[in-house]
Amino acid sequence: LPHLDYDLQRFGPDDPRSHRAAADLDRAIAPLLADARAEGRTVVALSEYGITRVNRPVDINRALRRAGLLEVHTQDG
């Protein structure tokens, strides 16, 4: 499927553009689900992460460095 979560990542989960992108995905996947259902198949959709609304950036590398969990090594320059 050519539909990824770019709009969801760019605009957030509450933005109408993200809702439209989800509806586009629903329409694109509908024939696949209909065929699977007609053949008695089970379709399982999984995700490796979730997206929530945010109001500020999180500099994860800085937080990890402060906690002593990340070291940076400069090599050749």
DSSP file (Angstrom, degrees, kcal/mol; ACC not computed):
  #  RESIDUE AA STRUCTURE BP1 BP2  ACC     N-H-->O    O-->H-N    N-H-->O    O-->H-N    TCO  KAPPA ALPHA  PHI   PSI    X-CA   Y-CA   Z-CA
    1    1 A L              0   0    0      0, 0.0    24,-0.0     0, 0.0    28,-0.0   0.000 360.0 360.0 360.0 134.8    0.0    0.0    0.0
    2    2 A P        +     0   0    0      0, 0.0     2,-0.7     0, 0.0    23,-0.0   0.467 360.0 100.6 -81.5   1.2    1.4    3.4   -0.9
    3    3 A H        +     0   0    0     22,-0.1     2,-0.2    21,-0.1    18,-0.0  -0.779  46.3 165.5 -95.4 116.6   -0.2    5.1    2.1
    4    4 A L        -     0   0    0     -2,-0.7     3,-0.3     0, 0.0     4,-0.2  -0.451  50.2 -94.8-113.2-169.3    2.1    5.7    5.1
    5    5 A D  S  > S+     0   0    0      1,-0.2     4,-2.4    -2,-0.2     5,-0.2  -0.016  78.6 121.6-100.9  31.4    1.7    7.8    8.2
    6    6 A Y  H  > S+     0   0    0      1,-0.2     4,-2.9     2,-0.2     5,-0.2   0.933  77.2  46.5 -60.1 -46.9    3.5   10.9    6.8
    7    7 A D  H  >>S+     0   0    0     -3,-0.3     4,-2.9     1,-0.2     5,-0.5   0.899 111.2  52.8 -63.9 -38.5    0.5   13.2    7.4
    8    8 A L  H  >5S+     0   0    0      1,-0.2     4,-1.5     2,-0.2    -1,-0.2   0.909 113.7  43.2 -61.7 -41.6    0.0   11.8   10.8
    9    9 A Q  H  <5S+     0   0    0     -4,-2.4    -2,-0.2     2,-0.2    -1,-0.2   0.893 119.1  43.4 -71.1 -39.7    3.6   12.5   11.7
   10   10 A R  H  <5S+     0   0    0     -4,-2.9    -2,-0.2    -5,-0.2    -3,-0.2   0.909 129.7  21.2 -72.1 -42.8    3.7   16.0   10.1
   11   11 A F  H  <5S-     0   0    0     -4,-2.9     3,-0.2    -5,-0.2    -3,-0.2   0.612 104.4-119.0-108.7 -15.4    0.4   17.3   11.3
   12   12 A G    ><< -     0   0    0     -4,-1.5     3,-1.0    -5,-0.5     6,-0.3  -0.073  34.9 -73.6  92.5 163.6   -0.5   15.2   14.4
   13   13 A P  T 3  S+     0   0    0      0, 0.0    -1,-0.2     0, 0.0    -4,-0.1   0.645 125.5  54.4 -73.0 -15.2   -3.4   13.0   15.2
   14   14 A D  T 3  S+     0   0    0     -3,-0.2    -2,-0.1    -6,-0.1    -6,-0.0   0.520  82.7 105.8 -96.1  -5.5   -6.0   15.8   15.7
   15   15 A D  S X> S-     0   0    0     -3,-1.0     4,-1.7     1,-0.1     3,-0.8  -0.533  72.3-132.3 -80.2 138.1   -5.5   17.5   12.3
   16   16 A P  H 3> S+     0   0    0      0, 0.0     4,-2.5     0, 0.0     5,-0.2   0.816 107.1  61.2 -57.2 -30.8   -8.1   17.1    9.6
   17   17 A R  H 3> S+     0   0    0      1,-0.2     4,-2.0     2,-0.2    -9,-0.1   0.874 104.1  48.8 -65.2 -35.1   -5.4   16.3    7.1
   18   18 A S  H <> S+     0   0    0     -3,-0.8     4,-2.2    -6,-0.3    -1,-0.2   0.885 109.9  51.6 -68.9 -38.6   -4.4   13.2    9.1
   19   19 A H  H  X S+     0   0    0     -4,-1.7     4,-2.2     2,-0.2    -2,-0.2   0.908 110.0  49.3 -63.8 -41.4   -8.1   12.2    9.3
   20   20 A R  H  X S+     0   0    0     -4,-2.5     4,-2.5     2,-0.2    -2,-0.2   0.907 109.4  51.9 -63.7 -40.9   -8.3   12.5    5.5
   21   21 A A  H  X S+     0   0    0     -4,-2.0     4,-2.1     1,-0.2    -1,-0.2   0.896 109.7  49.5 -62.8 -39.4   -5.1   10.4    5.1
   22   22 A A  H  X S+     0   0    0     -4,-2.2     4,-2.5     2,-0.2    -1,-0.2   0.899 110.7  49.8 -65.9 -39.7   -6.6    7.7    7.4
   23   23 A A  H  X S+     0   0    0     -4,-2.2     4,-2.3     2,-0.2    -2,-0.2   0.890 108.9  52.7 -65.4 -38.7   -9.8    7.7    5.3
   24   24 A D  H  X S+     0   0    0     -4,-2.5     4,-2.3     2,-0.2    -2,-0.2   0.914 110.0  48.4 -61.0 -42.8   -7.8    7.4    2.1
   25   25 A L  H  X S+     0   0    0     -4,-2.1     4,-2.5     2,-0.2     5,-0.2   0.914 108.5  53.9 -64.2 -42.6   -6.0    4.4    3.6
   26   26 A D  H  X S+     0   0    0     -4,-2.5     4,-1.2     1,-0.2    -2,-0.2   0.921 111.1  46.0 -56.7 -44.3   -9.3    2.8    4.7
   27   27 A R  H  < S+     0   0    0     -4,-2.3    -1,-0.2     1,-0.2    -2,-0.2   0.888 112.7  50.4 -66.8 -38.2  -10.6    3.2    1.1
   28   28 A A  H  < S+     0   0    0     -4,-2.3     4,-0.4     1,-0.2    -2,-0.2   0.867 114.9  42.2 -68.1 -35.9   -7.4    1.7   -0.4
   29   29 A I  H  X S+     0   0    0     -4,-2.5     4,-2.4     1,-0.2     5,-0.2   0.634  90.7  89.0 -87.8 -13.5   -7.4   -1.3    1.9
   30   30 A A  H  X S+     0   0    0     -4,-1.2     4,-2.5     1,-0.2     5,-0.2   0.884  86.9  49.3 -54.8 -45.5  -11.1   -2.0    1.6
   31   31 A P  H  > S+     0   0    0      0, 0.0     4,-2.5     0, 0.0    -1,-0.2   0.899 110.7  51.1 -63.3 -37.6  -10.8   -4.3   -1.5
   32   32 A L  H  > S+     0   0    0     -4,-0.4     4,-2.4    -3,-0.2    -2,-0.2   0.930 112.7  45.5 -62.3 -45.4   -8.0   -6.3    0.2
   33   33 A L  H  X S+     0   0    0     -4,-2.4     4,-2.6     2,-0.2    -1,-0.2   0.884 111.6  52.4 -66.5 -38.2  -10.1   -6.8    3.3
   34   34 A A  H  X S+     0   0    0     -4,-2.5     4,-2.4    -5,-0.2    -2,-0.2   0.925 111.2  46.6 -63.9 -43.9  -13.2   -7.7    1.3
   35   35 A D  H  X S+     0   0    0     -4,-2.5     4,-1.6     2,-0.2    -2,-0.2   0.915 112.8  49.8 -63.5 -42.7  -11.2  -10.4   -0.7
   36   36 A A  H  <>S+     0   0    0     -4,-2.4     5,-3.3     1,-0.2     4,-0.2   0.925 111.9  48.0 -62.1 -44.0   -9.7  -11.8    2.5
   37   37 A R  H ><5S+     0   0    0     -4,-2.6     3,-1.4     1,-0.2    -1,-0.2   0.909 108.9  53.8 -62.5 -42.5  -13.2  -11.9    4.1
   38   38 A A  H 3<5S+     0   0    0     -4,-2.4    -1,-0.2     1,-0.3    -2,-0.2   0.808 111.5  46.0 -63.3 -29.3  -14.6  -13.7    1.0
   39   39 A E  T 3<5S-     0   0    0     -4,-1.6    -1,-0.3    -3,-0.2    -2,-0.2   0.362 118.2-111.0 -94.5   4.7  -11.9  -16.3    1.3
   40   40 A G  T < 5 +     0   0    0     -3,-1.4    -3,-0.2    -4,-0.2     2,-0.2   0.751  68.2 148.0  74.5  23.8  -12.3  -16.8    5.0
   41   41 A R      < -     0   0    0     -5,-3.3     2,-0.5    -6,-0.2    -1,-0.2  -0.519  44.0-133.2 -90.7 158.5   -9.0  -15.2    5.8
   42   42 A T        -     0   0    0     -2,-0.2     2,-0.5     2,-0.0    -5,-0.0  -0.951  15.1-157.5-110.5 130.4   -8.0  -13.2    8.9
   43   43 A V        -     0   0    0     -2,-0.5     2,-0.5   -10,-0.1   -10,-0.0  -0.927   6.2-168.5-108.4 129.4   -6.1  -10.0    8.4
   44   44 A V        -     0   0    0     -2,-0.5     2,-0.5     2,-0.0    -2,-0.0  -0.978   3.6-161.5-118.7 124.3   -4.0   -8.7   11.3
   45   45 A A        -     0   0    0     -2,-0.5     2,-0.3     2,-0.0    -2,-0.0  -0.910  14.0-179.1-107.2 130.7   -2.7   -5.1   11.2
   46   46 A L        -     0   0    0     -2,-0.5     2,-0.3     2,-0.0    -2,-0.0  -0.859  13.1-159.3-126.1 159.3    0.2   -4.2   13.5
   47   47 A S        -     0   0    0     -2,-0.3     3,-0.1     1,-0.1    -2,-0.0  -0.989  16.5-148.2-137.0 147.4    2.3   -1.1   14.2
   48   48 A E  S    S+     0   0    0     -2,-0.3     2,-0.3     1,-0.1    -1,-0.1   0.483  82.9  13.1 -93.6  -1.8    5.7   -0.7   15.8
   49   49 A Y        -     0   0    0      2,-0.0     2,-0.3     0, 0.0    -1,-0.1  -0.982  66.0-131.0-160.4 167.7    4.8    2.7   17.3
   50   50 A G        -     0   0    0     -2,-0.3     2,-0.4    -3,-0.1    -2,-0.0  -0.831  14.7-139.3-121.5 163.8    2.1    5.1   18.2
   51   51 A I        +     0   0    0     -2,-0.3     2,-0.3   -38,-0.0   -42,-0.0  -0.990  21.7 177.1-127.5 130.3    1.7    8.8   17.6
   52   52 A T        -     0   0    0     -2,-0.4     2,-0.1   -40,-0.0   -40,-0.0  -0.854  39.2 -86.1-126.7 164.2    0.2   11.2   20.1
   53   53 A R        -     0   0    0     -2,-0.3     2,-0.3   -41,-0.1   -41,-0.1  -0.445  47.7-172.0 -67.2 139.9   -0.3   15.0   20.1
   54   54 A V        -     0   0    0     -2,-0.1    -1,-0.0     1,-0.1     0, 0.0  -0.903  25.5-164.3-130.8 160.9    2.7   17.0   21.4
   55   55 A N  S    S+     0   0    0     -2,-0.3    -1,-0.1     1,-0.3    -2,-0.0   0.363  76.0  22.3-126.3   2.5    3.3   20.6   22.3
   56   56 A R  S    S-     0   0    0      2,-0.0    -1,-0.3     0, 0.0     2,-0.1  -0.977  82.2 -98.3-160.9 156.6    7.2   20.7   22.4
   57   57 A P        -     0   0    0      0, 0.0     2,-0.5     0, 0.0    -2,-0.0  -0.405  25.8-143.1 -75.8 156.0   10.1   18.8   21.0
   58   58 A V        -     0   0    0     -2,-0.1     2,-1.5     4,-0.0     3,-0.2  -0.982   3.4-151.4-118.8 117.6   12.0   16.2   23.0
   59   59 A D     >  +     0   0    0     -2,-0.5     4,-2.0     1,-0.2     3,-0.4  -0.658  20.6 178.3 -87.9  83.9   15.8   16.2   22.4
   60   60 A I  H  > S+     0   0    0     -2,-1.5     4,-2.7     1,-0.2     5,-0.2   0.852  74.1  55.1 -62.0 -38.6   16.3   12.5   23.2
   61   61 A N  H  > S+     0   0    0      1,-0.2     4,-2.3     2,-0.2    -1,-0.2   0.896 108.9  48.6 -63.2 -38.4   20.0   12.5   22.5
   62   62 A R  H  > S+     0   0    0     -3,-0.4     4,-2.5     2,-0.2    -2,-0.2   0.918 112.1  48.6 -66.1 -42.6   20.6   15.3   25.0
   63   63 A A  H  X S+     0   0    0     -4,-2.0     4,-1.7     2,-0.2    -2,-0.2   0.912 112.6  48.1 -63.7 -42.5   18.5   13.6   27.6
   64   64 A L  H  <>S+     0   0    0     -4,-2.7     5,-2.9     2,-0.2     6,-0.7   0.898 111.4  50.5 -65.0 -39.8   20.3   10.3   27.1
   65   65 A R  H ><5S+     0   0    0     -4,-2.3     3,-1.5     4,-0.2    -2,-0.2   0.928 109.4  50.3 -64.3 -44.9   23.7   12.0   27.3
   66   66 A R  H 3<5S+     0   0    0     -4,-2.5    -1,-0.2     1,-0.3    -2,-0.2   0.852 109.7  51.9 -60.7 -34.4   22.7   13.8   30.5
   67   67 A A  T 3<5S-     0   0    0     -4,-1.7    -1,-0.3    -5,-0.2    -2,-0.2   0.462 117.5-114.6 -81.7  -0.8   21.7   10.4   32.0
   68   68 A G  T < 5S+     0   0    0     -3,-1.5    -3,-0.2    -4,-0.3    -2,-0.1   0.701  87.6 114.1  76.6  18.9   25.0    8.9   31.0
   69   69 A L      < +     0   0    0     -5,-2.9     2,-0.4    -6,-0.2    -4,-0.2   0.398  69.2  48.9-102.9   1.1   23.4    6.6   28.5
   70   70 A L        -     0   0    0     -6,-0.7     2,-0.4    -5,-0.2    -2,-0.2  -0.987  59.3-173.7-144.5 131.0   25.0    8.1   25.4
   71   71 A E        -     0   0    0     -2,-0.4     2,-0.5    -3,-0.1    -6,-0.0  -0.964  13.2-148.1-122.6 142.5   28.5    8.9   24.5
   72   72 A V        -     0   0    0     -2,-0.4     2,-0.5    -7,-0.0    -2,-0.0  -0.937  10.8-166.3-112.0 130.4   29.7   10.7   21.4
   73   73 A H        -     0   0    0     -2,-0.5     2,-0.5     2,-0.0    -2,-0.0  -0.967  11.0-146.9-117.6 125.7   33.1   10.0   19.9
   74   74 A T        -     0   0    0     -2,-0.5     2,-0.5     3,-0.0     3,-0.2  -0.800  18.7-168.1 -90.5 129.1   34.7   12.2   17.3
   75   75 A Q        -     0   0    0     -2,-0.5    -2,-0.0     1,-0.2     0, 0.0  -0.972  60.8 -10.3-123.2 128.9   36.8   10.2   14.9
   76   76 A D              0   0    0     -2,-0.5    -1,-0.2     1,-0.2    -2,-0.0   0.914 360.0 360.0  54.2  50.3   39.2   11.7   12.4
   77   77 A G              0   0    0     -3,-0.2    -1,-0.2     0, 0.0    -2,-0.0   0.496 360.0 360.0 138.0 360.0   38.2   15.2   12.7
